[in-house]
């Protein structure tokens, strides 16, 4: 099991589980899939071999995280529907 540093709380459901597990900030041992998703989504950063967060792991501070992209299929506003 990989060990990651969780920076934001999140819930993750393993294929074999029925209920989601809540992971809080700090170092935790998680499954391979959970670690992969948590790192990709920005909820966690990988640990270096020495057990400390790696400086080159690409972990950006939470305040500089890019916002999630908006869906290109957003609903038209009421005014736009009236004009159509």
N, C-alpha and C positions, 0 to 999 in steps of 0.2 A: 504494500500500500504506500503510495506516495504521501509525503508530508508537505503541506502547503501552509502559508500564512493567510488567513482569511481577513480581509480588510473591511468587508461589508456583510452584514447578516444575510443569509439566503436559505431557501428551502430547496431540497433536491430529493427526487424520488428515484431510487434504484429500481431496476427491472424486477427484482425479486421482492421488493417491499410493497406494502399496501398503502402505508401512510408516508408523507414526506418527512424528512429529517431536517430539523432546523440547525444550521451551523452558525455559530457566533464568531466574532472577531478573535483572532489568536491563532496559534499553530495547532493543526489537527492532522491526524492520519485519515485519509479518505480513499475511496476507490479510484482506479485509473480514470474512469469515465467522469466521475464527479470532479476530480482535479482538472481534467481537460476542459470541461464546461465552465467551471468556476474561473479559471485563468482566462479563457477566451472572453467571458462576459465581464471581466474586470472585478469580480468579487474577491479574487485571491491572487497571490503572487507565489511563484515557486520558491522553495528554499534552496540555498546553495549547499554544497556537500558538507560544509562545516556546521550547518544547522542555522545559519543566519540568512536573512533575505539577501539575495544577490543584488548588487548595485546595477549590473547590466541586464537584469531580468526584464527590463522594459516596464517596470512598475512606475506609473505616473501618480502623482498625488491626486486624491479624489477631486479636488477643486479644478484641476486642469483636464479632467476627463471630457472627452468629446460627447456631446449629447447623441442620443440614438437618432438615426435617420428617420424622417417622417415618411409615411406611406405615400406612394405616388397616387393612390386611389382614395384620396380624401373626399368626403361627401361635399357636394356643393352647398353653399349657404342658401338660406331661404330667399334672399334677394336674387340670387343667380337663378334659382328655380322659377321665380315669378317672371323673370325676363325671358326665359326660354319658351 
